[in-house]
C-alpha cells in the first residue's frame, strides 16, 4: 500500500516480485550471518546451550521404584520431581542405562 503498486499491470506485478525477492535475499543473508556468529561462538566455547536440569538421583530412584511397581503414576512422578514429560522420559532412560535396567522385550 505504501508504494502504491498497481498489481493489475505487468509493471506492478514485476515490481512486487522484485520487492519479494529482495526481502527473501535479505532474510537469507541475515540467517547466514546468524549461523556464522553461532559457529564462531561455539568455537570460542561461548555457545553451550541450556544447562541441564539438576536431578536428585536418590529421590528419583525412590520414585522410579514406586512408578515401576505402579504405586504412583508417571504424571505424579513428574509432578513430584518437577519435570516435563520429555525431561522425565529422558531421565528415565539415563537412569535405566546407568543401573543396567532393560525393558522386557516381547517376542
KOLGU-4560 file (N, C-alpha, C; in nm, 3 decimals, padded with zeros to 5 digits):
<recs>
<n_xx: 00.081 n_yy: -00.119 n_zz: 00.000 ca_xx: 00.000 ca_yy: 00.000 ca_zz: 00.000 c_xx: 00.086 c_yy: 00.126 c_zz: 00.000 mol: A seq: 1 type: UNK>
<n_xx: 00.195 n_yy: 00.119 n_zz: 00.075 ca_xx: 00.279 ca_yy: 00.239 ca_zz: 00.089 c_xx: 00.338 c_yy: 00.283 c_zz: -00.045 mol: A seq: 2 type: UNK>
<n_xx: 00.381 n_yy: 00.185 n_zz: -00.125 ca_xx: 00.442 ca_yy: 00.220 ca_zz: -00.254 c_xx: 00.337 c_yy: 00.243 c_zz: -00.362 mol: A seq: 3 type: UNK>
<n_xx: 00.211 n_yy: 00.209 n_zz: -00.334 ca_xx: 00.100 ca_yy: 00.227 ca_zz: -00.427 c_xx: 00.128 c_yy: 00.155 c_zz: -00.560 mol: A seq: 4 type: UNK>
<n_xx: 00.161 n_yy: 00.024 n_zz: -00.549 ca_xx: 00.191 ca_yy: -00.057 ca_zz: -00.667 c_xx: 00.061 c_yy: -00.114 c_zz: -00.720 mol: A seq: 5 type: UNK>
<n_xx: 00.037 n_yy: -00.096 n_zz: -00.848 ca_xx: -00.082 ca_yy: -00.150 ca_zz: -00.912 c_xx: -00.048 c_yy: -00.290 c_zz: -00.964 mol: A seq: 6 type: UNK>
<n_xx: -00.097 n_yy: -00.393 n_zz: -00.896 ca_xx: -00.062 ca_yy: -00.531 ca_zz: -00.933 c_xx: -00.146 c_yy: -00.582 c_zz: -01.050 mol: A seq: 7 type: UNK>
<n_xx: -00.231 n_yy: -00.499 n_zz: -01.105 ca_xx: -00.309 ca_yy: -00.539 ca_zz: -01.222 c_xx: -00.229 c_yy: -00.521 c_zz: -01.351 mol: A seq: 8 type: UNK>
<n_xx: -00.119 n_yy: -00.446 n_zz: -01.344 ca_xx: -00.037 ca_yy: -00.422 ca_zz: -01.463 c_xx: 00.087 c_yy: -00.510 c_zz: -01.458 mol: A seq: 9 type: UNK>
<n_xx: 00.144 n_yy: -00.541 n_zz: -01.574 ca_xx: 00.267 ca_yy: -00.620 ca_zz: -01.576 c_xx: 00.380 c_yy: -00.553 c_zz: -01.499 mol: A seq: 10 type: UNK>
<n_xx: 00.391 n_yy: -00.421 n_zz: -01.510 ca_xx: 00.497 ca_yy: -00.350 ca_zz: -01.438 c_xx: 00.476 c_yy: -00.361 c_zz: -01.287 mol: A seq: 11 type: UNK>
<n_xx: 00.355 n_yy: -00.350 n_zz: -01.242 ca_xx: 00.324 ca_yy: -00.362 ca_zz: -01.100 c_xx: 00.355 c_yy: -00.500 c_zz: -01.047 mol: A seq: 12 type: UNK>
<n_xx: 00.319 n_yy: -00.604 n_zz: -01.124 ca_xx: 00.349 ca_yy: -00.742 ca_zz: -01.084 c_xx: 00.501 c_yy: -00.762 c_zz: -01.075 mol: A seq: 13 type: UNK>
<n_xx: 00.573 n_yy: -00.706 n_zz: -01.174 ca_xx: 00.719 ca_yy: -00.716 ca_zz: -01.175 c_xx: 00.778 c_yy: -00.650 c_zz: -01.050 mol: A seq: 14 type: UNK>
<n_xx: 00.731 n_yy: -00.530 n_zz: -01.018 ca_xx: 00.784 ca_yy: -00.458 ca_zz: -00.901 c_xx: 00.757 c_yy: -00.536 c_zz: -00.772 mol: A seq: 15 type: UNK>
<n_xx: 00.639 n_yy: -00.594 n_zz: -00.761 ca_xx: 00.605 ca_yy: -00.673 ca_zz: -00.643 c_xx: 00.698 c_yy: -00.794 c_zz: -00.632 mol: A seq: 16 type: UNK>
<n_xx: 00.724 n_yy: -00.858 n_zz: -00.745 ca_xx: 00.815 ca_yy: -00.973 ca_zz: -00.747 c_xx: 00.956 c_yy: -00.931 c_zz: -00.704 mol: A seq: 17 type: UNK>
<n_xx: 01.004 n_yy: -00.818 n_zz: -00.754 ca_xx: 01.137 ca_yy: -00.769 ca_zz: -00.719 c_xx: 01.145 c_yy: -00.742 c_zz: -00.569 mol: A seq: 18 type: UNK>
<n_xx: 01.044 n_yy: -00.675 n_zz: -00.513 ca_xx: 01.044 ca_yy: -00.646 ca_zz: -00.369 c_xx: 01.042 c_yy: -00.774 c_zz: -00.286 mol: A seq: 19 type: UNK>
<n_xx: 00.965 n_yy: -00.873 n_zz: -00.332 ca_xx: 00.957 ca_yy: -01.001 ca_zz: -00.260 c_xx: 01.092 c_yy: -01.071 c_zz: -00.262 mol: A seq: 20 type: UNK>
<n_xx: 01.159 n_yy: -01.071 n_zz: -00.377 ca_xx: 01.289 ca_yy: -01.137 ca_zz: -00.388 c_xx: 01.395 c_yy: -01.065 c_zz: -00.305 mol: A seq: 21 type: UNK>
<n_xx: 01.392 n_yy: -00.934 n_zz: -00.304 ca_xx: 01.487 ca_yy: -00.858 ca_zz: -00.221 c_xx: 01.466 c_yy: -00.889 c_zz: -00.073 mol: A seq: 22 type: UNK>
<n_xx: 01.341 n_yy: -00.899 n_zz: -00.033 ca_xx: 01.310 ca_yy: -00.931 ca_zz: 00.106 c_xx: 01.361 c_yy: -01.070 c_zz: 00.142 mol: A seq: 23 type: UNK>
<n_xx: 01.339 n_yy: -01.166 n_zz: 00.051 ca_xx: 01.386 ca_yy: -01.303 ca_zz: 00.075 c_xx: 01.539 c_yy: -01.307 c_zz: 00.082 mol: A seq: 24 type: UNK>
<n_xx: 01.606 n_yy: -01.235 n_zz: -00.007 ca_xx: 01.752 ca_yy: -01.229 ca_zz: -00.006 c_xx: 01.803 c_yy: -01.172 c_zz: 00.127 mol: A seq: 25 type: UNK>
<n_xx: 01.741 n_yy: -01.066 n_zz: 00.172 ca_xx: 01.781 ca_yy: -01.003 ca_zz: 00.299 c_xx: 01.765 c_yy: -01.101 c_zz: 00.415 mol: A seq: 26 type: UNK>
<n_xx: 01.654 n_yy: -01.174 n_zz: 00.417 ca_xx: 01.628 ca_yy: -01.272 ca_zz: 00.524 c_xx: 01.732 c_yy: -01.384 c_zz: 00.522 mol: A seq: 27 type: UNK>
<n_xx: 01.763 n_yy: -01.435 n_zz: 00.405 ca_xx: 01.861 ca_yy: -01.543 ca_zz: 00.393 c_xx: 02.000 c_yy: -01.497 c_zz: 00.435 mol: A seq: 28 type: UNK>
<n_xx: 02.038 n_yy: -01.374 n_zz: 00.402 ca_xx: 02.167 ca_yy: -01.320 ca_zz: 00.444 c_xx: 02.171 c_yy: -01.305 c_zz: 00.595 mol: A seq: 29 type: UNK>
<n_xx: 02.060 n_yy: -01.260 n_zz: 00.654 ca_xx: 02.055 ca_yy: -01.246 ca_zz: 00.799 c_xx: 02.073 c_yy: -01.381 c_zz: 00.868 mol: A seq: 30 type: UNK>
<n_xx: 02.005 n_yy: -01.485 n_zz: 00.816 ca_xx: 02.017 ca_yy: -01.619 ca_zz: 00.874 c_xx: 02.159 c_yy: -01.673 c_zz: 00.858 mol: A seq: 31 type: UNK>
<n_xx: 02.223 n_yy: -01.643 n_zz: 00.744 ca_xx: 02.360 ca_yy: -01.688 ca_zz: 00.721 c_xx: 02.455 c_yy: -01.622 c_zz: 00.820 mol: A seq: 32 type: UNK>
<n_xx: 02.440 n_yy: -01.491 n_zz: 00.842 ca_xx: 02.524 ca_yy: -01.422 ca_zz: 00.940 c_xx: 02.500 c_yy: -01.476 c_zz: 01.081 mol: A seq: 33 type: UNK>
<n_xx: 02.376 n_yy: -01.510 n_zz: 01.111 ca_xx: 02.345 ca_yy: -01.567 ca_zz: 01.242 c_xx: 02.415 c_yy: -01.702 c_zz: 01.259 mol: A seq: 34 type: UNK>
<n_xx: 02.407 n_yy: -01.788 n_zz: 01.157 ca_xx: 02.474 ca_yy: -01.919 ca_zz: 01.164 c_xx: 02.624 c_yy: -01.902 c_zz: 01.182 mol: A seq: 35 type: UNK>
<n_xx: 02.683 n_yy: -01.808 n_zz: 01.108 ca_xx: 02.827 ca_yy: -01.783 ca_zz: 01.120 c_xx: 02.861 c_yy: -01.736 c_zz: 01.261 mol: A seq: 36 type: UNK>
<n_xx: 02.780 n_yy: -01.648 n_zz: 01.317 ca_xx: 02.803 ca_yy: -01.599 ca_zz: 01.453 c_xx: 02.794 c_yy: -01.710 c_zz: 01.555 mol: A seq: 37 type: UNK>
<n_xx: 02.699 n_yy: -01.799 n_zz: 01.538 ca_xx: 02.684 ca_yy: -01.913 ca_zz: 01.630 c_xx: 02.805 c_yy: -02.005 c_zz: 01.620 mol: A seq: 38 type: UNK>
<n_xx: 02.852 n_yy: -02.031 n_zz: 01.499 ca_xx: 02.971 ca_yy: -02.116 ca_zz: 01.481 c_xx: 03.093 c_yy: -02.055 c_zz: 01.548 mol: A seq: 39 type: UNK>
<n_xx: 03.111 n_yy: -01.924 n_zz: 01.534 ca_xx: 03.223 ca_yy: -01.856 ca_zz: 01.599 c_xx: 03.211 c_yy: -01.867 c_zz: 01.750 mol: A seq: 40 type: UNK>
<n_xx: 03.091 n_yy: -01.844 n_zz: 01.803 ca_xx: 03.069 ca_yy: -01.852 ca_zz: 01.947 c_xx: 03.094 c_yy: -01.994 c_zz: 01.998 mol: A seq: 41 type: UNK>
<n_xx: 03.051 n_yy: -02.095 n_zz: 01.921 ca_xx: 03.075 ca_yy: -02.235 ca_zz: 01.961 c_xx: 03.225 c_yy: -02.263 c_zz: 01.965 mol: A seq: 42 type: UNK>
<n_xx: 03.297 n_yy: -02.215 n_zz: 01.864 ca_xx: 03.442 ca_yy: -02.237 ca_zz: 01.858 c_xx: 03.513 c_yy: -02.173 c_zz: 01.977 mol: A seq: 43 type: UNK>
<n_xx: 03.458 n_yy: -02.061 n_zz: 02.025 ca_xx: 03.517 ca_yy: -01.992 ca_zz: 02.140 c_xx: 03.464 c_yy: -02.045 c_zz: 02.274 mol: A seq: 44 type: UNK>
<n_xx: 03.372 n_yy: -02.143 n_zz: 02.267 ca_xx: 03.317 ca_yy: -02.202 ca_zz: 02.389 c_xx: 03.214 c_yy: -02.114 c_zz: 02.459 mol: A seq: 45 type: UNK>
<n_xx: 03.158 n_yy: -02.018 n_zz: 02.389 ca_xx: 03.061 ca_yy: -01.927 ca_zz: 02.450 c_xx: 02.917 c_yy: -01.973 c_zz: 02.429 mol: A seq: 46 type: UNK>
<n_xx: 02.895 n_yy: -02.061 n_zz: 02.334 ca_xx: 02.761 ca_yy: -02.107 ca_zz: 02.298 c_xx: 02.750 c_yy: -02.252 c_zz: 02.340 mol: A seq: 47 type: UNK>
<n_xx: 02.697 n_yy: -02.276 n_zz: 02.458 ca_xx: 02.693 ca_yy: -02.413 ca_zz: 02.507 c_xx: 02.553 c_yy: -02.468 c_zz: 02.521 mol: A seq: 48 type: UNK>
<n_xx: 02.453 n_yy: -02.387 n_zz: 02.496 ca_xx: 02.315 ca_yy: -02.433 ca_zz: 02.508 c_xx: 02.265 c_yy: -02.422 c_zz: 02.651 mol: A seq: 49 type: UNK>
<n_xx: 02.148 n_yy: -02.474 n_zz: 02.671 ca_xx: 02.084 ca_yy: -02.467 ca_zz: 02.802 c_xx: 02.151 c_yy: -02.561 c_zz: 02.901 mol: A seq: 50 type: UNK>
<n_xx: 02.163 n_yy: -02.518 n_zz: 03.025 ca_xx: 02.220 ca_yy: -02.602 ca_zz: 03.129 c_xx: 02.121 c_yy: -02.713 c_zz: 03.165 mol: A seq: 51 type: UNK>
<n_xx: 02.169 n_yy: -02.835 n_zz: 03.186 ca_xx: 02.077 ca_yy: -02.944 ca_zz: 03.221 c_xx: 02.012 c_yy: -02.920 c_zz: 03.357 mol: A seq: 52 type: UNK>
<n_xx: 01.890 n_yy: -02.968 n_zz: 03.372 ca_xx: 01.819 ca_yy: -02.957 ca_zz: 03.499 c_xx: 01.883 c_yy: -03.052 c_zz: 03.598 mol: A seq: 53 type: UNK>
<n_xx: 01.916 n_yy: -03.000 n_zz: 03.716 ca_xx: 01.975 ca_yy: -03.084 ca_zz: 03.820 c_xx: 01.871 c_yy: -03.182 c_zz: 03.873 mol: A seq: 54 type: UNK>
<n_xx: 01.912 n_yy: -03.307 n_zz: 03.894 ca_xx: 01.822 ca_yy: -03.411 ca_zz: 03.941 c_xx: 01.875 c_yy: -03.469 c_zz: 04.071 mol: A seq: 55 type: UNK>
<n_xx: 01.788 n_yy: -03.484 n_zz: 04.169 ca_xx: 01.821 ca_yy: -03.557 ca_zz: 04.292 c_xx: 01.802 c_yy: -03.705 c_zz: 04.259 mol: A seq: 56 type: UNK>
<n_xx: 01.912 n_yy: -03.772 n_zz: 04.224 ca_xx: 01.902 ca_yy: -03.910 ca_zz: 04.175 c_xx: 01.857 c_yy: -04.007 c_zz: 04.283 mol: A seq: 57 type: UNK>
<n_xx: 01.883 n_yy: -03.976 n_zz: 04.410 ca_xx: 01.835 ca_yy: -04.062 ca_zz: 04.519 c_xx: 01.683 c_yy: -04.061 c_zz: 04.521 mol: A seq: 58 type: UNK>
<n_xx: 01.626 n_yy: -03.941 n_zz: 04.522 ca_xx: 01.480 ca_yy: -03.928 ca_zz: 04.521 c_xx: 01.423 c_yy: -03.984 c_zz: 04.392 mol: A seq: 59 type: UNK>
<n_xx: 01.491 n_yy: -03.962 n_zz: 04.281 ca_xx: 01.447 ca_yy: -04.015 ca_zz: 04.153 c_xx: 01.438 c_yy: -04.167 c_zz: 04.160 mol: A seq: 60 type: UNK>
<n_xx: 01.541 n_yy: -04.231 n_zz: 04.219 ca_xx: 01.543 ca_yy: -04.376 ca_zz: 04.232 c_xx: 01.427 c_yy: -04.428 c_zz: 04.316 mol: A seq: 61 type: UNK>
<n_xx: 01.395 n_yy: -04.357 n_zz: 04.424 ca_xx: 01.282 ca_yy: -04.398 ca_zz: 04.509 c_xx: 01.151 c_yy: -04.389 c_zz: 04.430 mol: A seq: 62 type: UNK>
<n_xx: 01.131 n_yy: -04.276 n_zz: 04.363 ca_xx: 01.008 ca_yy: -04.257 ca_zz: 04.287 c_xx: 01.003 c_yy: -04.353 c_zz: 04.168 mol: A seq: 63 type: UNK>
<n_xx: 01.119 n_yy: -04.383 n_zz: 04.110 ca_xx: 01.124 ca_yy: -04.477 ca_zz: 03.998 c_xx: 01.071 c_yy: -04.613 c_zz: 04.043 mol: A seq: 64 type: UNK>
<n_xx: 01.114 n_yy: -04.658 n_zz: 04.162 ca_xx: 01.066 ca_yy: -04.785 ca_zz: 04.216 c_xx: 00.915 c_yy: -04.784 c_zz: 04.236 mol: A seq: 65 type: UNK>
<n_xx: 00.864 n_yy: -04.674 n_zz: 04.291 ca_xx: 00.718 ca_yy: -04.663 ca_zz: 04.312 c_xx: 00.645 c_yy: -04.664 c_zz: 04.178 mol: A seq: 66 type: UNK>
<n_xx: 00.702 n_yy: -04.594 n_zz: 04.080 ca_xx: 00.640 ca_yy: -04.585 ca_zz: 03.948 c_xx: 00.638 c_yy: -04.721 c_zz: 03.880 mol: A seq: 67 type: UNK>
<n_xx: 00.749 n_yy: -04.794 n_zz: 03.887 ca_xx: 00.756 ca_yy: -04.925 ca_zz: 03.823 c_xx: 00.666 c_yy: -05.027 c_zz: 03.891 mol: A seq: 68 type: UNK>
<n_xx: 00.646 n_yy: -05.011 n_zz: 04.023 ca_xx: 00.557 ca_yy: -05.103 ca_zz: 04.094 c_xx: 00.411 c_yy: -05.058 c_zz: 04.084 mol: A seq: 69 type: UNK>
<n_xx: 00.389 n_yy: -04.951 n_zz: 04.008 ca_xx: 00.257 ca_yy: -04.895 ca_zz: 03.983 c_xx: 00.190 c_yy: -04.839 c_zz: 04.108 mol: A seq: 70 type: UNK>
<n_xx: 00.271 n_yy: -04.798 n_zz: 04.207 ca_xx: 00.218 ca_yy: -04.731 ca_zz: 04.325 c_xx: 00.181 c_yy: -04.586 c_zz: 04.292 mol: A seq: 71 type: UNK>
<n_xx: 00.254 n_yy: -04.526 n_zz: 04.197 ca_xx: 00.224 ca_yy: -04.390 ca_zz: 04.153 c_xx: 00.221 c_yy: -04.388 c_zz: 04.001 mol: A seq: 72 type: UNK>
<n_xx: 00.157 n_yy: -04.286 n_zz: 03.947 ca_xx: 00.151 ca_yy: -04.272 ca_zz: 03.801 c_xx: 00.272 c_yy: -04.194 c_zz: 03.752 mol: A seq: 73 type: UNK>
<n_xx: 00.295 n_yy: -04.202 n_zz: 03.624 ca_xx: 00.404 ca_yy: -04.124 ca_zz: 03.564 c_xx: 00.381 c_yy: -03.975 c_zz: 03.584 mol: A seq: 74 type: UNK>
<n_xx: 00.255 n_yy: -03.932 n_zz: 03.573 ca_xx: 00.223 ca_yy: -03.791 ca_zz: 03.591 c_xx: 00.254 c_yy: -03.746 c_zz: 03.734 mol: A seq: 75 type: UNK>
<n_xx: 00.224 n_yy: -03.832 n_zz: 03.831 ca_xx: 00.254 ca_yy: -03.799 ca_zz: 03.971 c_xx: 00.406 c_yy: -03.791 c_zz: 03.992 mol: A seq: 76 type: UNK>
<n_xx: 00.478 n_yy: -03.884 n_zz: 03.931 ca_xx: 00.624 ca_yy: -03.885 ca_zz: 03.937 c_xx: 00.679 c_yy: -03.753 c_zz: 03.882 mol: A seq: 77 type: UNK>
<n_xx: 00.629 n_yy: -03.713 n_zz: 03.764 ca_xx: 00.676 ca_yy: -03.588 ca_zz: 03.702 c_xx: 00.647 c_yy: -03.468 c_zz: 03.792 mol: A seq: 78 type: UNK>
<n_xx: 00.527 n_yy: -03.465 n_zz: 03.850 ca_xx: 00.488 ca_yy: -03.352 ca_zz: 03.935 c_xx: 00.578 c_yy: -03.345 c_zz: 04.058 mol: A seq: 79 type: UNK>
<n_xx: 00.604 n_yy: -03.458 n_zz: 04.120 ca_xx: 00.688 ca_yy: -03.460 ca_zz: 04.241 c_xx: 00.832 c_yy: -03.418 c_zz: 04.212 mol: A seq: 80 type: UNK>
<n_xx: 00.881 n_yy: -03.454 n_zz: 04.094 ca_xx: 01.019 ca_yy: -03.418 ca_zz: 04.058 c_xx: 01.027 c_yy: -03.282 c_zz: 03.988 mol: A seq: 81 type: UNK>
<n_xx: 00.913 n_yy: -03.229 n_zz: 03.947 ca_xx: 00.912 ca_yy: -03.101 ca_zz: 03.877 c_xx: 00.968 c_yy: -03.111 c_zz: 03.736 mol: A seq: 82 type: UNK>
<n_xx: 00.934 n_yy: -03.218 n_zz: 03.667 ca_xx: 00.988 ca_yy: -03.242 ca_zz: 03.533 c_xx: 00.877 c_yy: -03.239 c_zz: 03.428 mol: A seq: 83 type: UNK>
<n_xx: 00.913 n_yy: -03.196 n_zz: 03.307 ca_xx: 00.820 ca_yy: -03.208 ca_zz: 03.195 c_xx: 00.825 c_yy: -03.352 c_zz: 03.147 mol: A seq: 84 type: UNK>
<n_xx: 00.730 n_yy: -03.388 n_zz: 03.063 ca_xx: 00.724 ca_yy: -03.526 ca_zz: 03.012 c_xx: 00.852 c_yy: -03.563 c_zz: 02.936 mol: A seq: 85 type: UNK>
<n_xx: 00.899 n_yy: -03.474 n_zz: 02.848 ca_xx: 01.021 ca_yy: -03.505 ca_zz: 02.770 c_xx: 01.140 c_yy: -03.526 c_zz: 02.862 mol: A seq: 86 type: UNK>
<n_xx: 01.158 n_yy: -03.437 n_zz: 02.960 ca_xx: 01.271 ca_yy: -03.449 ca_zz: 03.052 c_xx: 01.258 c_yy: -03.576 c_zz: 03.136 mol: A seq: 87 type: UNK>
<n_xx: 01.136 n_yy: -03.603 n_zz: 03.180 ca_xx: 01.111 ca_yy: -03.723 ca_zz: 03.261 c_xx: 01.155 c_yy: -03.849 c_zz: 03.187 mol: A seq: 88 type: UNK>
<n_xx: 01.106 n_yy: -03.868 n_zz: 03.065 ca_xx: 01.140 ca_yy: -03.990 ca_zz: 02.992 c_xx: 01.288 c_yy: -03.996 c_zz: 02.954 mol: A seq: 89 type: UNK>
<n_xx: 01.349 n_yy: -03.881 n_zz: 02.928 ca_xx: 01.493 ca_yy: -03.879 ca_zz: 02.901 c_xx: 01.570 c_yy: -03.923 c_zz: 03.025 mol: A seq: 90 type: UNK>
<n_xx: 01.530 n_yy: -03.872 n_zz: 03.142 ca_xx: 01.596 ca_yy: -03.909 ca_zz: 03.267 c_xx: 01.571 c_yy: -04.056 c_zz: 03.302 mol: A seq: 91 type: UNK>
<n_xx: 01.453 n_yy: -04.107 n_zz: 03.272 ca_xx: 01.425 ca_yy: -04.249 ca_zz: 03.295 c_xx: 01.521 c_yy: -04.334 c_zz: 03.212 mol: A seq: 92 type: UNK>
<n_xx: 01.540 n_yy: -04.297 n_zz: 03.085 ca_xx: 01.635 ca_yy: -04.371 ca_zz: 03.000 c_xx: 01.776 c_yy: -04.364 c_zz: 03.057 mol: A seq: 93 type: UNK>
<n_xx: 01.817 n_yy: -04.246 n_zz: 03.104 ca_xx: 01.951 ca_yy: -04.232 ca_zz: 03.165 c_xx: 01.963 c_yy: -04.320 c_zz: 03.288 mol: A seq: 94 type: UNK>
<n_xx: 01.861 n_yy: -04.316 n_zz: 03.373 ca_xx: 01.863 ca_yy: -04.393 ca_zz: 03.498 c_xx: 01.870 c_yy: -04.542 c_zz: 03.468 mol: A seq: 95 type: UNK>
<n_xx: 01.789 n_yy: -04.588 n_zz: 03.372 ca_xx: 01.789 ca_yy: -04.730 ca_zz: 03.339 c_xx: 01.923 c_yy: -04.772 c_zz: 03.277 mol: A seq: 96 type: UNK>
<n_xx: 01.981 n_yy: -04.688 n_zz: 03.194 ca_xx: 02.110 ca_yy: -04.721 ca_zz: 03.134 c_xx: 02.219 c_yy: -04.726 c_zz: 03.241 mol: A seq: 97 type: UNK>
<n_xx: 02.214 n_yy: -04.631 n_zz: 03.334 ca_xx: 02.314 ca_yy: -04.625 ca_zz: 03.441 c_xx: 02.306 c_yy: -04.746 c_zz: 03.534 mol: A seq: 98 type: UNK>
<n_xx: 02.183 n_yy: -04.794 n_zz: 03.557 ca_xx: 02.162 ca_yy: -04.904 ca_zz: 03.652 c_xx: 02.143 c_yy: -05.039 c_zz: 03.582 mol: A seq: 99 type: UNK>
<n_xx: 02.162 n_yy: -05.043 n_zz: 03.451 ca_xx: 02.153 ca_yy: -05.170 ca_zz: 03.377 c_xx: 02.014 c_yy: -05.229 c_zz: 03.376 mol: A seq: 100 type: UNK>
<n_xx: 01.913 n_yy: -05.144 n_zz: 03.378 ca_xx: 01.776 ca_yy: -05.190 ca_zz: 03.375 c_xx: 01.731 c_yy: -05.194 c_zz: 03.230 mol: A seq: 101 type: UNK>
<n_xx: 01.690 n_yy: -05.311 n_zz: 03.185 ca_xx: 01.646 ca_yy: -05.326 ca_zz: 03.046 c_xx: 01.496 c_yy: -05.351 c_zz: 03.044 mol: A seq: 102 type: UNK>
<n_xx: 01.431 n_yy: -05.291 n_zz: 02.949 ca_xx: 01.287 ca_yy: -05.314 ca_zz: 02.930 c_xx: 01.267 c_yy: -05.456 c_zz: 02.878 mol: A seq: 103 type: UNK>
<n_xx: 01.167 n_yy: -05.527 n_zz: 02.929 ca_xx: 01.143 ca_yy: -05.662 ca_zz: 02.876 c_xx: 01.099 c_yy: -05.653 c_zz: 02.730 mol: A seq: 104 type: UNK>
<n_xx: 01.155 n_yy: -05.742 n_zz: 02.648 ca_xx: 01.121 ca_yy: -05.742 ca_zz: 02.506 c_xx: 01.015 c_yy: -05.849 c_zz: 02.483 mol: A seq: 105 type: UNK>
<n_xx: 00.920 n_yy: -05.816 n_zz: 02.399 ca_xx: 00.816 ca_yy: -05.914 ca_zz: 02.365 c_xx: 00.851 c_yy: -05.978 c_zz: 02.232 mol: A seq: 106 type: UNK>
<n_xx: 00.855 n_yy: -06.110 n_zz: 02.230 ca_xx: 00.893 ca_yy: -06.181 ca_zz: 02.109 c_xx: 00.776 c_yy: -06.252 c_zz: 02.049 mol: A seq: 107 type: UNK>
</recs>
